[in-house]
Amino acid sequence: MTVAHEFLHVIQFSYMGSFVGYNQDAFFAEQTAVWAEEAAYTDVNDYFNYLPDFFNYPDYSVFTGVVPEGTLFEYASSIWPIGSTV
């Protein structure tokens, strides 16, 4: 799974360069990298472990790049790209 996740980051970085200082881009990068894990390894469902960090913070948006402190919200919000491809 890590290979699929990081491989997508390699592709993203080749197009966009670094995400340093760009919260929304980094947020999207993590959402889609977790999506790549699910696309490559459909039986693993590792993203289930992140979902509490998404559902426990309903007032945070997946579009702002703002992450609740101490959470994996950017990974948990992968439910959006995953859900759109089911």
C-alpha positions in Angstrom: 0.0 0.0 0.0 2.8 2.4 0.8 4.2 1.9 -2.7 0.9 2.9 -4.3 0.6 5.9 -2.0 4.1 7.2 -2.5 4.0 6.4 -6.3 1.1 8.8 -6.7 3.0 11.4 -4.8 5.9 11.0 -7.2 3.5 11.6 -10.1 2.0 14.6 -8.3 5.4 16.1 -7.5 6.5 15.7 -11.1 3.6 17.9 -12.2 3.3 20.3 -9.3 6.6 20.4 -7.5 6.7 20.7 -3.8 3.5 21.2 -1.8 5.3 23.2 1.0 3.3 26.2 1.9 0.2 25.1 -0.1 -2.2 23.5 2.3 -5.0 22.9 -0.1 -2.6 21.1 -2.6 -1.0 19.0 0.1 -4.5 18.2 1.4 -5.6 17.0 -2.0 -2.3 15.1 -2.5 -3.0 13.1 0.7 -6.6 12.4 -0.2 -5.8 11.1 -3.6 -2.7 9.1 -2.4 -5.0 7.2 0.0 -7.4 6.7 -2.9 -4.5 5.2 -4.8 -3.9 2.7 -2.0 -7.5 1.6 -2.2 -7.5 1.4 -6.0 -4.4 -0.8 -5.9 -5.3 -2.9 -2.9 -9.1 -3.2 -2.9 -9.2 -5.9 -0.2 -7.1 -4.0 2.4 -9.4 -1.0 3.3 -6.7 0.6 5.5 -8.4 3.9 5.1 -11.2 2.7 7.4 -8.7 3.4 10.3 -8.7 7.1 9.3 -12.5 7.6 9.1 -13.2 8.5 12.8 -11.0 11.6 12.2 -13.3 12.6 9.4 -16.6 11.9 11.0 -15.7 13.3 14.4 -15.0 16.8 12.9 -18.1 17.6 10.7 -17.4 21.3 10.8 -14.1 21.0 9.0 -14.2 21.2 5.2 -12.3 19.0 2.8 -11.7 22.0 0.6 -9.9 24.4 2.9 -6.7 22.5 3.7 -7.3 23.2 7.4 -6.8 20.1 9.6 -7.9 19.6 13.2 -4.8 19.5 15.3 -3.7 16.0 16.3 -5.7 14.2 13.6 -5.2 12.5 10.3 -8.1 14.4 8.8 -6.4 14.9 5.4 -6.1 11.2 5.0 -9.5 10.5 6.4 -11.1 12.9 3.9 -10.0 10.4 1.2 -13.5 9.1 1.5 -14.4 11.7 -1.1 -12.2 10.5 -4.0 -12.8 6.9 -2.9 -16.6 7.3 -2.8 -16.6 9.0 -6.2 -15.0 6.0 -7.9 -17.0 3.2 -6.3 
